[in-house]
């Protein structure tokens, strides 16, 4: 049986077929994920690890594929289960027909899970609440394929690796990766060939029995990016108390997940205080991604600048120095992702271990440095990074403009890398309104906004620190804005709007997309243009009621399950919320924020990477995107950006001010927000029921409130 998929070359849209027997990415939407980067566990909702993407992973390799419990001859009936913390989960089941004298079950299994770096602990506790002695045999089955993440993601089913018995433990190893498993107490029977631990259990009335099963995993050469130290969280933990408990819960769960996504740079000069950044997400992207790490750190600036500083330095150490067509490295360019080995998805799609195929990470790096400076990053830390900022600015001028027309654009030089290299990087992400794929090189509208903001922010840094070039970069930004106004703006029956991109021939790609939200508040648009986009973002073809669709539902290529062609991404919506507030349009921002809050409740406060774009008109129940990462760093960080937007919060520490001018915070009021931070010191905000606001800010900073510029 065959299915048709769309592909393209640089000339035409062509049709190709592939057999559905080819491997497909495993679904994740009904799994339970517990993590402590660089390790995590994926299991069924009942706690069993058995099939698909299930497993215990460490450093992009799978240490266990199976960890199941069963009682011989007895039905195990799952009752409830789920996460109890980012790195913990708990599951309960009943052993039906064992020790019962009435219709009530009396023997229960509680399965508790804890994940730490390179270690999984699974406790199996069985209790007898009945009046009779019970006797049964508990079997725990384990197996592994020690597969690399790219093979799991591709849906491959690698061969199982045979276990060896070593000092009463089960051990597996292959290609420099090893796992070991042991139990306390030791099983009555240990069968390495079958991968089975067998326990003969006898319980009297009111008694319980438990076994702790521990699996450890490690690469021979250590962790590529070790876990962040538990006692060195690079932000203050925010606490929100509002009238809308959904928001409180969303923020709490998000920050807990972000804590467990922390990784460190082993190249840090001080091993006792290593630079930290956020892994992009579990399971597919639990490593360093330039764009994701930068956006997440930028969203979290109201909690402190330490994460931003660590992210900036980690990426600066790996900033491009040479021209390498294979990795797409160029001088000054910020990388896309880092893996332990090359990712070999297909013969036509292979990424090198260090890959630079991204057009937007470089301007985003500059903007994060500028914003971190405004939020109070120490001047000496900023100054150390300025040579990297100058190199990044030069990349925008000398290499980012591949076609010589003054726009940042991309093309996959290898033919085996990412066809699209903005944040919407799937093959079919950039479509004309009639469904045709755009031909590369492609200049994205939001990337021009990033470049404009980076040039202006870079100029401000250069001027503040007495370095040359500020005037030239401001002029460069002004010319870019003029070109954008002349080339990107088009019109349909609803009026003018910017094309999502310019294609190979400089023609506008005329789809209506969520990219509008990334333009707002960057300075690229004037007031009239911003108003046009605010109206577009609030229309029902983009505002689904559960967040912002990546592609208008009126477009020929719209698919609510399309990765970038109709789905909803929380970070994308949060960026639009913030952009609308920055541009002076709080009302449509309020609607989009409300959609995210509704979605957060639908996903038990842990928003996934993305979800389907059916929208609220299709019902209140949200449909997941079945292979989505959850948690994902920028999806979790979206909660902080929405909170910041609702409070109208901004900082300019070099100028001695912090702004707190609530926009739609009254929707959740009264509220009290503690745990914010500016210039390394606490910032607390209270919005009362009558709408009045009080702020406790660091001494020496003036608080700017309201639209009239009052200062307190």
Secondary structure as UniProt FT lines:
FT   STRAND          2..8
FT   STRAND          13..19
FT   TURN            20..21
FT   TURN            29..30
FT   STRAND          32..36
FT   TURN            37..38
FT   STRAND          39..43
FT   TURN            45..46
FT   STRAND          49..50
FT   TURN            52..53
FT   STRAND          55..58
FT   TURN            59..60
FT   STRAND          61..64
FT   STRAND          66..71
FT   TURN            72..73
FT   STRAND          75..85
FT   TURN            86..87
FT   STRAND          88..96
FT   STRAND          107..116
FT   TURN            117..118
FT   STRAND          119..128
FT   STRAND          134..143
FT   HELIX           149..153
FT   TURN            154..155
FT   STRAND          164..166
FT   TURN            167..168
FT   STRAND          169..174
FT   TURN            175..176
FT   STRAND          177..184
FT   STRAND          189..191
FT   TURN            192..195
FT   STRAND          196..203
FT   TURN            205..206
FT   STRAND          208..219
FT   TURN            220..221
FT   TURN            230..231
FT   STRAND          239..241
FT   HELIX           245..260
FT   STRAND          262..264
FT   TURN            266..267
FT   HELIX           271..273
FT   STRAND          276..278
FT   TURN            282..284
FT   HELIX           290..299
FT   HELIX           301..303
FT   HELIX           306..316
FT   TURN            317..318
FT   TURN            325..328
FT   TURN            331..332
FT   STRAND          337..338
FT   STRAND          343..346
FT   TURN            347..348
FT   STRAND          349..351
FT   STRAND          354..355
FT   HELIX           361..374
FT   TURN            375..376
FT   HELIX           379..395
FT   HELIX           396..400
FT   TURN            402..403
FT   TURN            427..428
FT   TURN            433..434
FT   STRAND          442..444
FT   HELIX           445..464
FT   TURN            465..466
FT   TURN            468..469
FT   HELIX           470..487
FT   STRAND          489..492
FT   TURN            493..494
FT   STRAND          495..498
FT   STRAND          501..502
FT   TURN            504..505
FT   STRAND          508..509
FT   TURN            514..515
FT   HELIX           516..519
FT   TURN            520..521
FT   HELIX           527..537
FT   TURN            540..542
FT   STRAND          548..549
FT   TURN            553..554
FT   TURN            556..557
FT   TURN            560..561
FT   TURN            563..566
FT   HELIX           570..583
FT   HELIX           586..602
FT   TURN            603..605
FT   HELIX           616..618
FT   TURN            626..627
FT   HELIX           633..647
FT   STRAND          649..652
FT   HELIX           653..655
FT   STRAND          657..660
FT   HELIX           665..668
FT   STRAND          671..678
FT   TURN            679..680
FT   STRAND          681..687
FT   TURN            689..690
FT   STRAND          693..696
FT   TURN            699..700
FT   STRAND          702..705
FT   TURN            706..709
FT   STRAND          710..711
//
